[in-house]
């Protein structure tokens, strides 16, 4: 485990890094963090999240989309 890793949370990253991982802009990642959509925390004047939080967000979105597609197919 690296110095900036927390058990089960992966590596701690900035929102800029999270935006790159998620393929979005920094302002979008910031809005996601502020709304609670992306698990994140403030460290003084900047936001931090984790690689695990980004992975969890992507898994949640895939699951939501799969449910939507399945409900459309059942009609």
mmCIF file of the N, C-alpha and C atoms, coordinates in Angstrom:
data_MODEL
# 
_entry.id   MODEL 
# 
loop_
_atom_site.group_PDB 
_atom_site.id 
_atom_site.type_symbol 
_atom_site.label_atom_id 
_atom_site.label_alt_id 
_atom_site.label_comp_id 
_atom_site.label_asym_id 
_atom_site.label_entity_id 
_atom_site.label_seq_id 
_atom_site.pdbx_PDB_ins_code 
_atom_site.Cartn_x 
_atom_site.Cartn_y 
_atom_site.Cartn_z 
_atom_site.occupancy 
_atom_site.B_iso_or_equiv 
_atom_site.pdbx_formal_charge 
_atom_site.auth_seq_id 
_atom_site.auth_comp_id 
_atom_site.auth_asym_id 
_atom_site.auth_atom_id 
_atom_site.pdbx_PDB_model_num 
ATOM 1   N N  . UNK A 1 1  ? 0.843   -1.178 0.000   1.00 0.00 ? 1  UNK A N  1 
ATOM 2   C CA . UNK A 1 1  ? 0.000   0.000  0.000   1.00 0.00 ? 1  UNK A CA 1 
ATOM 3   C C  . UNK A 1 1  ? 0.891   1.244  0.000   1.00 0.00 ? 1  UNK A C  1 
ATOM 4   N N  . UNK A 1 2  ? 0.581   2.195  -0.896  1.00 0.00 ? 2  UNK A N  1 
ATOM 5   C CA . UNK A 1 2  ? 1.355   3.430  -0.981  1.00 0.00 ? 2  UNK A CA 1 
ATOM 6   C C  . UNK A 1 2  ? 1.009   4.368  0.165   1.00 0.00 ? 2  UNK A C  1 
ATOM 7   N N  . UNK A 1 3  ? 1.851   5.391  0.382   1.00 0.00 ? 3  UNK A N  1 
ATOM 8   C CA . UNK A 1 3  ? 1.625   6.355  1.456   1.00 0.00 ? 3  UNK A CA 1 
ATOM 9   C C  . UNK A 1 3  ? 0.287   7.074  1.336   1.00 0.00 ? 3  UNK A C  1 
ATOM 10  N N  . UNK A 1 4  ? -0.148  7.350  0.098   1.00 0.00 ? 4  UNK A N  1 
ATOM 11  C CA . UNK A 1 4  ? -1.390  8.105  -0.076  1.00 0.00 ? 4  UNK A CA 1 
ATOM 12  C C  . UNK A 1 4  ? -2.586  7.197  -0.333  1.00 0.00 ? 4  UNK A C  1 
ATOM 13  N N  . UNK A 1 5  ? -2.514  5.943  0.089   1.00 0.00 ? 5  UNK A N  1 
ATOM 14  C CA . UNK A 1 5  ? -3.631  5.018  -0.019  1.00 0.00 ? 5  UNK A CA 1 
ATOM 15  C C  . UNK A 1 5  ? -4.194  4.736  1.361   1.00 0.00 ? 5  UNK A C  1 
ATOM 16  N N  . UNK A 1 6  ? -5.500  4.599  1.415   1.00 0.00 ? 6  UNK A N  1 
ATOM 17  C CA . UNK A 1 6  ? -6.190  4.255  2.646   1.00 0.00 ? 6  UNK A CA 1 
ATOM 18  C C  . UNK A 1 6  ? -6.905  2.934  2.383   1.00 0.00 ? 6  UNK A C  1 
ATOM 19  N N  . UNK A 1 7  ? -6.815  2.018  3.308   1.00 0.00 ? 7  UNK A N  1 
ATOM 20  C CA . UNK A 1 7  ? -7.405  0.690  3.128   1.00 0.00 ? 7  UNK A CA 1 
ATOM 21  C C  . UNK A 1 7  ? -8.853  0.794  2.638   1.00 0.00 ? 7  UNK A C  1 
ATOM 22  N N  . UNK A 1 8  ? -9.130  0.180  1.504   1.00 0.00 ? 8  UNK A N  1 
ATOM 23  C CA . UNK A 1 8  ? -10.472 0.164  0.948   1.00 0.00 ? 8  UNK A CA 1 
ATOM 24  C C  . UNK A 1 8  ? -10.865 1.406  0.177   1.00 0.00 ? 8  UNK A C  1 
ATOM 25  N N  . UNK A 1 9  ? -10.081 2.454  0.251   1.00 0.00 ? 9  UNK A N  1 
ATOM 26  C CA . UNK A 1 9  ? -10.420 3.699  -0.431  1.00 0.00 ? 9  UNK A CA 1 
ATOM 27  C C  . UNK A 1 9  ? -9.532  3.980  -1.634  1.00 0.00 ? 9  UNK A C  1 
ATOM 28  N N  . UNK A 1 10 ? -8.489  3.207  -1.820  1.00 0.00 ? 10 UNK A N  1 
ATOM 29  C CA . UNK A 1 10 ? -7.596  3.460  -2.942  1.00 0.00 ? 10 UNK A CA 1 
ATOM 30  C C  . UNK A 1 10 ? -6.718  4.671  -2.671  1.00 0.00 ? 10 UNK A C  1 
ATOM 31  N N  . UNK A 1 11 ? -6.259  5.262  -3.745  1.00 0.00 ? 11 UNK A N  1 
ATOM 32  C CA . UNK A 1 11 ? -5.356  6.409  -3.662  1.00 0.00 ? 11 UNK A CA 1 
ATOM 33  C C  . UNK A 1 11 ? -6.158  7.696  -3.524  1.00 0.00 ? 11 UNK A C  1 
ATOM 34  N N  . UNK A 1 12 ? -5.725  8.589  -2.651  1.00 0.00 ? 12 UNK A N  1 
ATOM 35  C CA . UNK A 1 12 ? -6.360  9.899  -2.486  1.00 0.00 ? 12 UNK A CA 1 
ATOM 36  C C  . UNK A 1 12 ? -5.904  10.786 -3.639  1.00 0.00 ? 12 UNK A C  1 
ATOM 37  N N  . UNK A 1 13 ? -6.866  11.428 -4.304  1.00 0.00 ? 13 UNK A N  1 
ATOM 38  C CA . UNK A 1 13 ? -6.569  12.232 -5.492  1.00 0.00 ? 13 UNK A CA 1 
ATOM 39  C C  . UNK A 1 13 ? -7.296  13.576 -5.413  1.00 0.00 ? 13 UNK A C  1 
ATOM 40  N N  . UNK A 1 14 ? -6.868  14.501 -6.253  1.00 0.00 ? 14 UNK A N  1 
ATOM 41  C CA . UNK A 1 14 ? -7.523  15.801 -6.359  1.00 0.00 ? 14 UNK A CA 1 
ATOM 42  C C  . UNK A 1 14 ? -8.747  15.669 -7.266  1.00 0.00 ? 14 UNK A C  1 
ATOM 43  N N  . UNK A 1 15 ? -9.596  16.675 -7.240  1.00 0.00 ? 15 UNK A N  1 
ATOM 44  C CA . UNK A 1 15 ? -10.750 16.658 -8.148  1.00 0.00 ? 15 UNK A CA 1 
ATOM 45  C C  . UNK A 1 15 ? -10.323 16.792 -9.601  1.00 0.00 ? 15 UNK A C  1 
ATOM 46  N N  . UNK A 1 16 ? -9.193  17.432 -9.850  1.00 0.00 ? 16 UNK A N  1 
ATOM 47  C CA . UNK A 1 16 ? -8.690  17.521 -11.223 1.00 0.00 ? 16 UNK A CA 1 
ATOM 48  C C  . UNK A 1 16 ? -8.350  16.115 -11.727 1.00 0.00 ? 16 UNK A C  1 
ATOM 49  N N  . UNK A 1 17 ? -7.696  15.321 -10.877 1.00 0.00 ? 17 UNK A N  1 
ATOM 50  C CA . UNK A 1 17 ? -7.383  13.936 -11.251 1.00 0.00 ? 17 UNK A CA 1 
ATOM 51  C C  . UNK A 1 17 ? -8.672  13.127 -11.413 1.00 0.00 ? 17 UNK A C  1 
ATOM 52  N N  . UNK A 1 18 ? -9.642  13.350 -10.527 1.00 0.00 ? 18 UNK A N  1 
ATOM 53  C CA . UNK A 1 18 ? -10.924 12.646 -10.621 1.00 0.00 ? 18 UNK A CA 1 
ATOM 54  C C  . UNK A 1 18 ? -11.627 13.005 -11.927 1.00 0.00 ? 18 UNK A C  1 
ATOM 55  N N  . UNK A 1 19 ? -11.576 14.274 -12.291 1.00 0.00 ? 19 UNK A N  1 
ATOM 56  C CA . UNK A 1 19 ? -12.200 14.703 -13.547 1.00 0.00 ? 19 UNK A CA 1 
ATOM 57  C C  . UNK A 1 19 ? -11.578 13.971 -14.732 1.00 0.00 ? 19 UNK A C  1 
ATOM 58  N N  . UNK A 1 20 ? -10.266 13.810 -14.714 1.00 0.00 ? 20 UNK A N  1 
ATOM 59  C CA . UNK A 1 20 ? -9.593  13.084 -15.792 1.00 0.00 ? 20 UNK A CA 1 
ATOM 60  C C  . UNK A 1 20 ? -10.016 11.620 -15.808 1.00 0.00 ? 20 UNK A C  1 
ATOM 61  N N  . UNK A 1 21 ? -10.086 11.003 -14.637 1.00 0.00 ? 21 UNK A N  1 
ATOM 62  C CA . UNK A 1 21 ? -10.505 9.599  -14.553 1.00 0.00 ? 21 UNK A CA 1 
ATOM 63  C C  . UNK A 1 21 ? -11.930 9.428  -15.065 1.00 0.00 ? 21 UNK A C  1 
ATOM 64  N N  . UNK A 1 22 ? -12.813 10.358 -14.689 1.00 0.00 ? 22 UNK A N  1 
ATOM 65  C CA . UNK A 1 22 ? -14.223 10.255 -15.062 1.00 0.00 ? 22 UNK A CA 1 
ATOM 66  C C  . UNK A 1 22 ? -14.518 10.805 -16.456 1.00 0.00 ? 22 UNK A C  1 
ATOM 67  N N  . UNK A 1 23 ? -13.530 11.427 -17.073 1.00 0.00 ? 23 UNK A N  1 
ATOM 68  C CA . UNK A 1 23 ? -13.720 11.974 -18.415 1.00 0.00 ? 23 UNK A CA 1 
ATOM 69  C C  . UNK A 1 23 ? -14.649 13.171 -18.422 1.00 0.00 ? 23 UNK A C  1 
ATOM 70  N N  . UNK A 1 24 ? -14.502 14.025 -17.424 1.00 0.00 ? 24 UNK A N  1 
ATOM 71  C CA . UNK A 1 24 ? -15.354 15.202 -17.314 1.00 0.00 ? 24 UNK A CA 1 
ATOM 72  C C  . UNK A 1 24 ? -14.488 16.423 -17.017 1.00 0.00 ? 24 UNK A C  1 
ATOM 73  N N  . UNK A 1 25 ? -15.110 17.557 -16.883 1.00 0.00 ? 25 UNK A N  1 
ATOM 74  C CA . UNK A 1 25 ? -14.368 18.776 -16.576 1.00 0.00 ? 25 UNK A CA 1 
ATOM 75  C C  . UNK A 1 25 ? -14.219 18.934 -15.065 1.00 0.00 ? 25 UNK A C  1 
ATOM 76  N N  . UNK A 1 26 ? -13.299 19.794 -14.654 1.00 0.00 ? 26 UNK A N  1 
ATOM 77  C CA . UNK A 1 26 ? -13.136 20.072 -13.230 1.00 0.00 ? 26 UNK A CA 1 
ATOM 78  C C  . UNK A 1 26 ? -14.416 20.655 -12.629 1.00 0.00 ? 26 UNK A C  1 
ATOM 79  N N  . UNK A 1 27 ? -15.070 21.645 -13.297 1.00 0.00 ? 27 UNK A N  1 
ATOM 80  C CA . UNK A 1 27 ? -16.300 22.184 -12.701 1.00 0.00 ? 27 UNK A CA 1 
ATOM 81  C C  . UNK A 1 27 ? -17.379 21.115 -12.476 1.00 0.00 ? 27 UNK A C  1 
ATOM 82  N N  . UNK A 1 28 ? -17.481 20.161 -13.389 1.00 0.00 ? 28 UNK A N  1 
ATOM 83  C CA . UNK A 1 28 ? -18.457 19.088 -13.214 1.00 0.00 ? 28 UNK A CA 1 
ATOM 84  C C  . UNK A 1 28 ? -18.079 18.205 -12.034 1.00 0.00 ? 28 UNK A C  1 
ATOM 85  N N  . UNK A 1 29 ? -16.808 17.859 -11.912 1.00 0.00 ? 29 UNK A N  1 
ATOM 86  C CA . UNK A 1 29 ? -16.348 17.053 -10.777 1.00 0.00 ? 29 UNK A CA 1 
ATOM 87  C C  . UNK A 1 29 ? -16.593 17.812 -9.472  1.00 0.00 ? 29 UNK A C  1 
ATOM 88  N N  . UNK A 1 30 ? -16.392 19.106 -9.485  1.00 0.00 ? 30 UNK A N  1 
ATOM 89  C CA . UNK A 1 30 ? -16.620 19.933 -8.302  1.00 0.00 ? 30 UNK A CA 1 
ATOM 90  C C  . UNK A 1 30 ? -18.099 19.922 -7.917  1.00 0.00 ? 30 UNK A C  1 
ATOM 91  N N  . UNK A 1 31 ? -18.979 20.091 -8.893  1.00 0.00 ? 31 UNK A N  1 
ATOM 92  C CA . UNK A 1 31 ? -20.417 20.042 -8.615  1.00 0.00 ? 31 UNK A CA 1 
ATOM 93  C C  . UNK A 1 31 ? -20.814 18.677 -8.058  1.00 0.00 ? 31 UNK A C  1 
ATOM 94  N N  . UNK A 1 32 ? -20.247 17.613 -8.617  1.00 0.00 ? 32 UNK A N  1 
ATOM 95  C CA . UNK A 1 32 ? -20.546 16.263 -8.141  1.00 0.00 ? 32 UNK A CA 1 
ATOM 96  C C  . UNK A 1 32 ? -20.100 16.093 -6.688  1.00 0.00 ? 32 UNK A C  1 
ATOM 97  N N  . UNK A 1 33 ? -18.953 16.644 -6.339  1.00 0.00 ? 33 UNK A N  1 
ATOM 98  C CA . UNK A 1 33 ? -18.457 16.555 -4.962  1.00 0.00 ? 33 UNK A CA 1 
ATOM 99  C C  . UNK A 1 33 ? -19.339 17.370 -4.026  1.00 0.00 ? 33 UNK A C  1 
ATOM 100 N N  . UNK A 1 34 ? -19.687 18.583 -4.422  1.00 0.00 ? 34 UNK A N  1 
ATOM 101 C CA . UNK A 1 34 ? -20.514 19.457 -3.566  1.00 0.00 ? 34 UNK A CA 1 
ATOM 102 C C  . UNK A 1 34 ? -21.903 18.873 -3.337  1.00 0.00 ? 34 UNK A C  1 
ATOM 103 N N  . UNK A 1 35 ? -22.443 18.202 -4.336  1.00 0.00 ? 35 UNK A N  1 
ATOM 104 C CA . UNK A 1 35 ? -23.797 17.641 -4.209  1.00 0.00 ? 35 UNK A CA 1 
ATOM 105 C C  . UNK A 1 35 ? -23.799 16.298 -3.489  1.00 0.00 ? 35 UNK A C  1 
ATOM 106 N N  . UNK A 1 36 ? -22.622 15.702 -3.311  1.00 0.00 ? 36 UNK A N  1 
ATOM 107 C CA . UNK A 1 36 ? -22.553 14.391 -2.680  1.00 0.00 ? 36 UNK A CA 1 
ATOM 108 C C  . UNK A 1 36 ? -22.644 13.240 -3.659  1.00 0.00 ? 36 UNK A C  1 
ATOM 109 N N  . UNK A 1 37 ? -22.790 13.564 -4.930  1.00 0.00 ? 37 UNK A N  1 
ATOM 110 C CA . UNK A 1 37 ? -22.869 12.529 -5.966  1.00 0.00 ? 37 UNK A CA 1 
ATOM 111 C C  . UNK A 1 37 ? -21.549 11.752 -6.052  1.00 0.00 ? 37 UNK A C  1 
ATOM 112 N N  . UNK A 1 38 ? -20.442 12.456 -5.847  1.00 0.00 ? 38 UNK A N  1 
ATOM 113 C CA . UNK A 1 38 ? -19.115 11.841 -5.797  1.00 0.00 ? 38 UNK A CA 1 
ATOM 114 C C  . UNK A 1 38 ? -18.602 12.004 -4.371  1.00 0.00 ? 38 UNK A C  1 
ATOM 115 N N  . UNK A 1 39 ? -18.283 10.895 -3.743  1.00 0.00 ? 39 UNK A N  1 
ATOM 116 C CA . UNK A 1 39 ? -17.777 10.924 -2.371  1.00 0.00 ? 39 UNK A CA 1 
ATOM 117 C C  . UNK A 1 39 ? -16.452 11.687 -2.341  1.00 0.00 ? 39 UNK A C  1 
ATOM 118 N N  . UNK A 1 40 ? -16.394 12.782 -1.563  1.00 0.00 ? 40 UNK A N  1 
ATOM 119 C CA . UNK A 1 40 ? -15.208 13.634 -1.520  1.00 0.00 ? 40 UNK A CA 1 
ATOM 120 C C  . UNK A 1 40 ? -15.190 14.389 -0.196  1.00 0.00 ? 40 UNK A C  1 
ATOM 121 N N  . UNK A 1 41 ? -14.066 15.016 0.091   1.00 0.00 ? 41 UNK A N  1 
ATOM 122 C CA . UNK A 1 41 ? -13.940 15.820 1.307   1.00 0.00 ? 41 UNK A CA 1 
ATOM 123 C C  . UNK A 1 41 ? -13.052 17.024 1.034   1.00 0.00 ? 41 UNK A C  1 
ATOM 124 N N  . UNK A 1 42 ? -13.230 18.048 1.871   1.00 0.00 ? 42 UNK A N  1 
ATOM 125 C CA . UNK A 1 42 ? -12.406 19.252 1.741   1.00 0.00 ? 42 UNK A CA 1 
ATOM 126 C C  . UNK A 1 42 ? -11.198 19.133 2.637   1.00 0.00 ? 42 UNK A C  1 
ATOM 127 N N  . UNK A 1 43 ? -10.076 19.547 2.116   1.00 0.00 ? 43 UNK A N  1 
ATOM 128 C CA . UNK A 1 43 ? -8.835  19.618 2.868   1.00 0.00 ? 43 UNK A CA 1 
ATOM 129 C C  . UNK A 1 43 ? -8.351  21.058 2.731   1.00 0.00 ? 43 UNK A C  1 
ATOM 130 N N  . UNK A 1 44 ? -8.641  21.842 3.740   1.00 0.00 ? 44 UNK A N  1 
ATOM 131 C CA . UNK A 1 44 ? -8.418  23.290 3.713   1.00 0.00 ? 44 UNK A CA 1 
ATOM 132 C C  . UNK A 1 44 ? -9.171  23.901 2.545   1.00 0.00 ? 44 UNK A C  1 
ATOM 133 N N  . UNK A 1 45 ? -8.481  24.421 1.544   1.00 0.00 ? 45 UNK A N  1 
ATOM 134 C CA . UNK A 1 45 ? -9.174  25.092 0.444   1.00 0.00 ? 45 UNK A CA 1 
ATOM 135 C C  . UNK A 1 45 ? -9.335  24.244 -0.803  1.00 0.00 ? 45 UNK A C  1 
ATOM 136 N N  . UNK A 1 46 ? -9.056  22.960 -0.712  1.00 0.00 ? 46 UNK A N  1 
ATOM 137 C CA . UNK A 1 46 ? -9.181  22.132 -1.907  1.00 0.00 ? 46 UNK A CA 1 
ATOM 138 C C  . UNK A 1 46 ? -9.928  20.839 -1.590  1.00 0.00 ? 46 UNK A C  1 
ATOM 139 N N  . UNK A 1 47 ? -10.462 20.245 -2.613  1.00 0.00 ? 47 UNK A N  1 
ATOM 140 C CA . UNK A 1 47 ? -11.223 19.013 -2.484  1.00 0.00 ? 47 UNK A CA 1 
ATOM 141 C C  . UNK A 1 47 ? -10.341 17.819 -2.781  1.00 0.00 ? 47 UNK A C  1 
ATOM 142 N N  . UNK A 1 48 ? -10.641 16.714 -2.115  1.00 0.00 ? 48 UNK A N  1 
ATOM 143 C CA . UNK A 1 48 ? -9.971  15.436 -2.364  1.00 0.00 ? 48 UNK A CA 1 
ATOM 144 C C  . UNK A 1 48 ? -11.034 14.348 -2.464  1.00 0.00 ? 48 UNK A C  1 
ATOM 145 N N  . UNK A 1 49 ? -10.743 13.348 -3.231  1.00 0.00 ? 49 UNK A N  1 
ATOM 146 C CA . UNK A 1 49 ? -11.575 12.164 -3.342  1.00 0.00 ? 49 UNK A CA 1 
ATOM 147 C C  . UNK A 1 49 ? -10.630 10.981 -3.448  1.00 0.00 ? 49 UNK A C  1 
ATOM 148 N N  . UNK A 1 50 ? -11.114 9.861  -3.905  1.00 0.00 ? 50 UNK A N  1 
ATOM 149 C CA . UNK A 1 50 ? -10.241 8.702  -4.030  1.00 0.00 ? 50 UNK A CA 1 
ATOM 150 C C  . UNK A 1 50 ? -10.529 7.959  -5.325  1.00 0.00 ? 50 UNK A C  1 
ATOM 151 N N  . UNK A 1 51 ? -9.580  7.133  -5.712  1.00 0.00 ? 51 UNK A N  1 
ATOM 152 C CA . UNK A 1 51 ? -9.796  6.321  -6.907  1.00 0.00 ? 51 UNK A CA 1 
ATOM 153 C C  . UNK A 1 51 ? -10.963 5.373  -6.677  1.00 0.00 ? 51 UNK A C  1 
ATOM 154 N N  . UNK A 1 52 ? -11.107 4.869  -5.457  1.00 0.00 ? 52 UNK A N  1 
ATOM 155 C CA . UNK A 1 52 ? -12.221 3.966  -5.144  1.00 0.00 ? 52 UNK A CA 1 
ATOM 156 C C  . UNK A 1 52 ? -13.560 4.690  -5.264  1.00 0.00 ? 52 UNK A C  1 
ATOM 157 N N  . UNK A 1 53 ? -13.625 5.960  -4.853  1.00 0.00 ? 53 UNK A N  1 
ATOM 158 C CA . UNK A 1 53 ? -14.862 6.737  -4.973  1.00 0.00 ? 53 UNK A CA 1 
ATOM 159 C C  . UNK A 1 53 ? -15.235 6.929  -6.444  1.00 0.00 ? 53 UNK A C  1 
ATOM 160 N N  . UNK A 1 54 ? -14.237 7.158  -7.286  1.00 0.00 ? 54 UNK A N  1 
ATOM 161 C CA . UNK A 1 54 ? -14.493 7.294  -8.731  1.00 0.00 ? 54 UNK A CA 1 
ATOM 162 C C  . UNK A 1 54 ? -15.006 5.979  -9.303  1.00 0.00 ? 54 UNK A C  1 
ATOM 163 N N  . UNK A 1 55 ? -14.386 4.877  -8.917  1.00 0.00 ? 55 UNK A N  1 
ATOM 164 C CA . UNK A 1 55 ? -14.820 3.557  -9.390  1.00 0.00 ? 55 UNK A CA 1 
ATOM 165 C C  . UNK A 1 55 ? -16.237 3.253  -8.928  1.00 0.00 ? 55 UNK A C  1 
ATOM 166 N N  . UNK A 1 56 ? -16.545 3.603  -7.677  1.00 0.00 ? 56 UNK A N  1 
ATOM 167 C CA . UNK A 1 56 ? -17.890 3.383  -7.139  1.00 0.00 ? 56 UNK A CA 1 
ATOM 168 C C  . UNK A 1 56 ? -18.915 4.199  -7.927  1.00 0.00 ? 56 UNK A C  1 
ATOM 169 N N  . UNK A 1 57 ? -18.576 5.445  -8.242  1.00 0.00 ? 57 UNK A N  1 
ATOM 170 C CA . UNK A 1 57 ? -19.477 6.296  -9.015  1.00 0.00 ? 57 UNK A CA 1 
ATOM 171 C C  . UNK A 1 57 ? -19.767 5.670  -10.382 1.00 0.00 ? 57 UNK A C  1 
ATOM 172 N N  . UNK A 1 58 ? -18.725 5.199  -11.050 1.00 0.00 ? 58 UNK A N  1 
ATOM 173 C CA . UNK A 1 58 ? -18.900 4.593  -12.378 1.00 0.00 ? 58 UNK A CA 1 
ATOM 174 C C  . UNK A 1 58 ? -19.755 3.332  -12.275 1.00 0.00 ? 58 UNK A C  1 
ATOM 175 N N  . UNK A 1 59 ? -19.512 2.489  -11.275 1.00 0.00 ? 59 UNK A N  1 
ATOM 176 C CA . UNK A 1 59 ? -20.320 1.274  -11.090 1.00 0.00 ? 59 UNK A CA 1 
ATOM 177 C C  . UNK A 1 59 ? -21.790 1.627  -10.873 1.00 0.00 ? 59 UNK A C  1 
ATOM 178 N N  . UNK A 1 60 ? -22.043 2.651  -10.038 1.00 0.00 ? 60 UNK A N  1 
ATOM 179 C CA . UNK A 1 60 ? -23.422 3.091  -9.779  1.00 0.00 ? 60 UNK A CA 1 
ATOM 180 C C  . UNK A 1 60 ? -24.106 3.555  -11.056 1.00 0.00 ? 60 UNK A C  1 
ATOM 181 N N  . UNK A 1 61 ? -23.389 4.334  -11.850 1.00 0.00 ? 61 UNK A N  1 
ATOM 182 C CA . UNK A 1 61 ? -23.970 4.846  -13.102 1.00 0.00 ? 61 UNK A CA 1 
ATOM 183 C C  . UNK A 1 61 ? -24.258 3.721  -14.096 1.00 0.00 ? 61 UNK A C  1 
ATOM 184 N N  . UNK A 1 62 ? -23.343 2.750  -14.213 1.00 0.00 ? 62 UNK A N  1 
ATOM 185 C CA . UNK A 1 62 ? -23.578 1.603  -15.090 1.00 0.00 ? 62 UNK A CA 1 
ATOM 186 C C  . UNK A 1 62 ? -24.804 0.824  -14.630 1.00 0.00 ? 62 UNK A C  1 
ATOM 187 N N  . UNK A 1 63 ? -24.936 0.613  -13.323 1.00 0.00 ? 63 UNK A N  1 
ATOM 188 C CA . UNK A 1 63 ? -26.079 -0.135 -12.788 1.00 0.00 ? 63 UNK A CA 1 
ATOM 189 C C  . UNK A 1 63 ? -27.387 0.609  -13.063 1.00 0.00 ? 63 UNK A C  1 
ATOM 190 N N  . UNK A 1 64 ? -27.385 1.928  -12.866 1.00 0.00 ? 64 UNK A N  1 
ATOM 191 C CA . UNK A 1 64 ? -28.578 2.729  -13.149 1.00 0.00 ? 64 UNK A CA 1 
ATOM 192 C C  . UNK A 1 64 ? -28.959 2.628  -14.617 1.00 0.00 ? 64 UNK A C  1 
ATOM 193 N N  . UNK A 1 65 ? -27.971 2.720  -15.495 1.00 0.00 ? 65 UNK A N  1 
ATOM 194 C CA . UNK A 1 65 ? -28.247 2.670  -16.925 1.00 0.00 ? 65 UNK A CA 1 
ATOM 195 C C  . UNK A 1 65 ? -28.756 1.289  -17.324 1.00 0.00 ? 65 UNK A C  1 
ATOM 196 N N  . UNK A 1 66 ? -28.211 0.240  -16.723 1.00 0.00 ? 66 UNK A N  1 
ATOM 197 C CA . UNK A 1 66 ? -28.667 -1.120 -17.020 1.00 0.00 ? 66 UNK A CA 1 
ATOM 198 C C  . UNK A 1 66 ? -30.127 -1.286 -16.622 1.00 0.00 ? 66 UNK A C  1 
ATOM 199 N N  . UNK A 1 67 ? -30.519 -0.733 -15.464 1.00 0.00 ? 67 UNK A N  1 
ATOM 200 C CA . UNK A 1 67 ? -31.924 -0.806 -15.030 1.00 0.00 ? 67 UNK A CA 1 
ATOM 201 C C  . UNK A 1 67 ? -32.833 -0.058 -15.998 1.00 0.00 ? 67 UNK A C  1 
ATOM 202 N N  . UNK A 1 68 ? -32.379 1.097  -16.463 1.00 0.00 ? 68 UNK A N  1 
ATOM 203 C CA . UNK A 1 68 ? -33.173 1.877  -17.411 1.00 0.00 ? 68 UNK A CA 1 
ATOM 204 C C  . UNK A 1 68 ? -33.347 1.102  -18.710 1.00 0.00 ? 68 UNK A C  1 
ATOM 205 N N  . UNK A 1 69 ? -32.273 0.540  -19.231 1.00 0.00 ? 69 UNK A N  1 
ATOM 206 C CA . UNK A 1 69 ? -32.339 -0.216 -20.485 1.00 0.00 ? 69 UNK A CA 1 
ATOM 207 C C  . UNK A 1 69 ? -33.228 -1.444 -20.340 1.00 0.00 ? 69 UNK A C  1 
ATOM 208 N N  . UNK A 1 70 ? -33.129 -2.097 -19.194 1.00 0.00 ? 70 UNK A N  1 
ATOM 209 C CA . UNK A 1 70 ? -33.926 -3.301 -18.973 1.00 0.00 ? 70 UNK A CA 1 
ATOM 210 C C  . UNK A 1 70 ? -35.417 -2.956 -18.907 1.00 0.00 ? 70 UNK A C  1 
ATOM 211 N N  . UNK A 1 71 ? -35.744 -1.853 -18.271 1.00 0.00 ? 71 UNK A N  1 
ATOM 212 C CA . UNK A 1 71 ? -37.160 -1.464 -18.181 1.00 0.00 ? 71 UNK A CA 1 
ATOM 213 C C  . UNK A 1 71 ? -37.711 -1.083 -19.541 1.00 0.00 ? 71 UNK A C  1 
ATOM 214 N N  . UNK A 1 72 ? -36.895 -0.507 -20.403 1.00 0.00 ? 72 UNK A N  1 
ATOM 215 C CA . UNK A 1 72 ? -37.318 -0.153 -21.755 1.00 0.00 ? 72 UNK A CA 1 
ATOM 216 C C  . UNK A 1 72 ? -37.532 -1.417 -22.571 1.00 0.00 ? 72 UNK A C  1 
ATOM 217 N N  . UNK A 1 73 ? -36.661 -2.400 -22.422 1.00 0.00 ? 73 UNK A N  1 
ATOM 218 C CA . UNK A 1 73 ? -36.784 -3.659 -23.161 1.00 0.00 ? 73 UNK A CA 1 
ATOM 219 C C  . UNK A 1 73 ? -38.021 -4.440 -22.748 1.00 0.00 ? 73 UNK A C  1 
ATOM 220 N N  . UNK A 1 74 ? -38.449 -4.313 -21.503 1.00 0.00 ? 74 UNK A N  1 
ATOM 221 C CA . UNK A 1 74 ? -39.601 -5.057 -20.996 1.00 0.00 ? 74 UNK A CA 1 
ATOM 222 C C  . UNK A 1 74 ? -40.921 -4.485 -21.498 1.00 0.00 ? 74 UNK A C  1 
ATOM 223 N N  . UNK A 1 75 ? -40.913 -3.307 -22.038 1.00 0.00 ? 75 UNK A N  1 
ATOM 224 C CA . UNK A 1 75 ? -42.167 -2.684 -22.515 1.00 0.00 ? 75 UNK A CA 1 
ATOM 225 C C  . UNK A 1 75 ? -42.665 -3.314 -23.757 1.00 0.00 ? 75 UNK A C  1 
# 
